[in-house]
Amino acid sequence: MIISIASGKGGTGKTTIAVNFALSLCESYPVQFLDCDVEEPNAHFFLKPNISFHTDIGIPVPEVDERECTYCGKCAEVCAYNAIAVIKQNVLIFPELCHGCGGCALLCPEKAIIEKNRIIGIREFGMADSIQFVHGKLNIGEPMPTPLIREVKKCINPTRIVIIDAPPGTSCPMIESIKESNFCILVTEPTPFGLNDLKLAVGVVRKLRIPFGVIINRADIGDKRVEEYCIEEKIPILMSIPMDKEIAIAYSKGVPFIFEKFEWKEKFIELYKNIEILI
């Protein structure tokens, strides 16, 4: 089973819940954890995996052999991302804009374009006790995390319960992370911003036709509008986590809170059983 954990905005406690959920399950089930928040991966601070190997990840970008090029401009016409411009007798390539689709090389009538690999980040694999751990780290300044997320997801182990920590927001990286999940947990908070971004996230998972439910974090702050919205939209509220000083202190120390508040381990196991019923 693949369970993705997402949020419409950052700071809702998504990674905290993903980490504690994985640690609660790993004593009874085989678990794999994928941190797909490749721009700011931080699950490793809590799971503390022993990294056994890493792989450089790149995307193919075009390079023009100007001895063969006739400057017809076909490559620039087919590039949806404006990564190529043909100006008089010059071909300008902007590798940071290239998505590596290969269309320019495929459609070049003179076969004057070859593709070379440009490293955009790394994928690391290791073990956190019994949990298989995979994450990606996007190079600083790289604008496109999606290709790296795809490479992280290629490591999905279908023999385990897969927990995916998705990037915040509702743009391409989040969509790439959660698609093909069996279930998506949306983490929110009872604030106007939390409600607004939850509605956006709900729209995404419904469009992708992924079964989902909501966890309300810091549930005793703010108002009841998130809860009312979920009831109105018939969205299951899977769990409510109160604003708790002990949880906050554990987080600040990089300690999963189930190690400080043992009763939550059973609650996360019950969460998994409820998800099995909902799917």
N, C-alpha and C positions, 0 to 999 in steps of 0.2 A: 504494500500500500504506500502511495506517495501522498504525504500531507504537507502542503505548503502553508507557511505562516506569513501573512502580509499585513500591511497597514496603508491607509490612504495618506498618512503623513508620518514624518519622523518623530521620535521621542515618545511613542505610545507604550513602549516596553515590549515590542515585537521580539527582539533577540532574547531578552530575558525569559520570555515565555517559551520560545523555541528551545533554549538550552535546558531549562528546567523540565520541560516536557520530555525531551530526549533522555535526560538522566533518570527521570522517573520510570521510563519504559525499559531501559536497557538491562535491568536486573531480571526481567521476565520475558523480554523479546529481543531478537537481534535487531539492532538499530544502526542506521546510517544517517549522518548529519551532513548536509550540503549548505555551506554559507555562500549564497549567490549574491550577497550584497558586496560585489567585487570592488566597488569604489571605496567603501569603508568597512571592510570585514572586521568584526570584533568578537565573534563567537569563540575564537581560539583563546581569548583572554580568560574565559570562564571554563571551557572544556580542557584547556591545556594539553592538546594532543602532542604526541611524539611524531614529528613529520619525518617520513621515511624517504620520500623522493618528491621532486618537483619537475615540472615540464614547462618550458618556454612556450607561450601561445602567441601565434601571430596571425595576421590576415594577409591574403595576397593583394599586392598593389601593383598597378601597371608601370611598366618601363618601356619607353619607345625607342626603337632602333630607327634613328632618323635617316639612315642610309636607305631604308625601305619605305619610309613614310612619304606619302604624297600630299599630306596636309589637307586631306579631303574633309576633315571635320566630323566624320561619322562617329568617332569615339566620343566627342563632346556632345553630339546629339543624343546618343543613347544613355549617357550618364545622368541618372535621375538626381544625383547628389552634387552636381557641378564640381566634381573633382578633377575634370579635365577641361582645358580651354585651348582652342587652336587660334592663334593670332598670327596672321600672315604666314611666315615660314618658321613658326615656333609652336611647339606643343608644351603647354604648362600643365604640370601635374601637382595636385594638392593632396598629398597622402593622408593628411588628417581628416579630409572629407570623404575619403574612399571607404566604401562599405565592403569591398572585396567580392562583389557579385560576379565579376569576370565578364560582364557584358561587352566591355570595350574590346577585350582580346578576342572574344568570340565573333564579333561583328566587324572587326577591322578587315577591309577587303584586301589589304596588302600583307596581312599577317605580320605587321610591324610591331605589334605589342606583345611583350612577354610579361609574366607576373613573377614578382619576387616577394618573399615573405618578409613582413615587417612585424617585429615583436611588439605586442601591446601589453603583455603582462605575464604572470605565471599562474600555474595551477599546482596546488600542493595536496599531497595525500598522506594521511597518517592514521594513528589510532589514539583514541582517548579512552583508555581502559578497553572495554569491549565495543565501544562505538567507533565504527568506521567514519573517518572525518575527511572531507574534501572542501577546499575553498579556493577562490581565485583572488589574485591581487592585481588590480589594474595599475599600469604604470602611471605615475603622476603626470598630469597634463593630457592624458589620452581622453578623447571625447566620447568614445563608443564602448560601453561595457558589454553590450549584448553579445558580440562574438565570444567573449571570454565566458559569459554565463552559459552559452551553449556548450562550451568545452567542459565546464564543471559538470553540467547535467549529463554528459556522455558517460560519467562515472557512476550513474545510478545503478545500484545493486538490487535487482528485483526480488532477491531472496530475503531482503530485510525491510523493516518499516523505515521508509525514507522521510526524514524531516528536512524540509527546505526552508531556510531563512531567506526570504525574498527582500529585495531592496524596497525602501519606502516609496510611496507615491503610486501613480497609476499610469506611468509612461511605459515605453518599450521594455526597459530592464525588468520591471515588475511583471509585465505580461509574459515575457520570455521565461521568467522563473517559475510562474505558477501554472502555465499551460501544461496540459496533460496530467495534472494532479488529479488524484481521486477525490480529494477534499481540500478545501482552503479555509483556514482560520483567519478571520479578519480581526485584528486587535485595534481597539479604539479607546477613547477616553471621553467622559461625559462633559465635554465642553463644546461651545459653538464651532470651533475649528475641527474638533474631533468628529462632530456630526456631519459637517459639510464634506470632509474628506472621506468619511465612511460611505456616504451616499455615492461618491465617485467610484470608490472601490467596489461597492455592491454592483454598480452598473457594469464594471469590467468583468467580474466573475459570472454575472448573469449572461453577459454576451458570450463568454467562453463556455457557458453551460457546465460550470463546475459546482458541485454541491458545496455549500459553505455554511458557516455559522460565525457568531461574534463572541469575542471575549472582551468584556469591559474592564479595563485596568484603571486603578485609582477610582473605583466605582463610587466612593462616598464623597467625592468632590463634585463641583459643578451642579448640574440639574438632572432632571429625569427625561430630557428630550431624546437622548440616544435610546434609552430603554423603550420609550413610547414609539419611536420610529421603528424599532425592531418588531415590536408587537403588531403595529399597523401593517408592516410589510411581511409579517409571518416569517421572520428571520429568527432561527433558534439562538437564544443567548446561552452559550455553552458554559460560561463561567464568569463570575464577577470577582475581581481581586481588589480588596480595599487599599486605601492609602495607608501604608504600614511602615513605620520608622525602621523596624528591624529588617524588612526587605530592602529598604533604601540603603541601610548601612552595609548589608551583605553585598549589594551591587557595587557600592563604592570600593569595596575591598576585592572585587573580582571573584566573589564567592556565590555560587548558585544558591538561591534562598531555600531550596528544599533541604540543604545541609544544616540550616539554622532553624527552620520551621518544618519539622518532619511530617506534620499532618498533610502538607500540600502534595507530598508524593502520591498518596492514595487518591487525592483529588485529581491529579493529572492522569493516573491510571484509569480512573472512572471516566475522565474526559475521552480517553481513547476508546473505551467501550461504547460510549454514547455516539462517537463518530462512526463506529462500525454499524450501529443501528441506523444511522441517518443515511448511509451510502446506499 
